[in-house]
Each structure stands twice: as structure tokens, then as C-alpha cells.
Amino acid sequence: MMVRYAKNLALAALTIVVMAPSLTFAAWTDPIVQCSGALDSTSGPKQYACTVCDIAKTAQNVLNTAIYVAVFLSAILFAYAGIIYVTNIANHGEISKAKSIFSNVIIGLVIILASWLVIDTIMRTLVNPSANLGPWNTIC
């Protein structure tokens, strides 16, 4: 009971230490949705109606945010699996659990990054087939 409590406490402390810098730098320079969806306003800040390019930029921002979150969570899971592997060196059941966590995280990262590559390739082809270099969302 006490060992499980100590492990949970260590995991919580590690999570706080790892997430503290992320929370500090959590402010994005640009919002995920670039347009307001409203027409020009005479009072207050100027608001712009959404265009097709704004939809493409929003899709790219959502995709980038999802990749950042996935990489962050995979780093936490790698650390968790490493802690399980190191602390239970004599327990073969826990070692196989840690190995399965490692392999599942690697498979998940490969799927996420491969899907990004497929989406990026399709969008470059659909938006501007003559542009071979550069991100497709800067074309608009």
C-alpha cells in the first residue's frame, strides 16, 4: 500500500515538474481560429469575415496543436514506462507492461506523424500542385 502511494506521489510530482514549463509558455502568439466570422465592426477592434483560406489555416493550426499535444503526452508515457521498467526489474509482468507501453506509444506516434504527412501531401496537391516546397497554408 505504501509503495503504491509513493509511486503515485512520485508520478504526480514528475507530472508537475514536466508540465510547469509548458504551462508557463502556454500562450500562443496567434489564435487557432484566425477570423472572427463577423463583418467589419465600427466600434472596437476590426473583425474580419472568414474566407476559404481561413478554414485552411484553422485546419493547419488544429493539426499542429494536436501534434504538439501528442508529442508531449508521448514523452510523459515514455517516462512512465521507463519508471515502471526500472523500478520493477525483477517482476516480469511489469516489465512486459512497460514494454507494451513503449511499443504502443511508438506505434501511436508513427500513426500520428504519418497521418500528418498524408494530409500535408494531399493539401499541397489540392491547393497548389506547382508549389513543391513550403507549407501549403502559406499559399493563401
Secondary structure, 3 states (H helix, E strand, C coil): CHHHHHHHHHHHHHHHHHHHHHHHCCCCCCCCCCCCCCCCCCCCCCCCCCCHHHHHHHHHHHHHHHHHHHHHHHHHHHHHHHHHHHHCCCCHHHHHHHHHHHHHHHHHHHHHHHHHHHHHHHHHHHHCCCCCCCCHHHCC
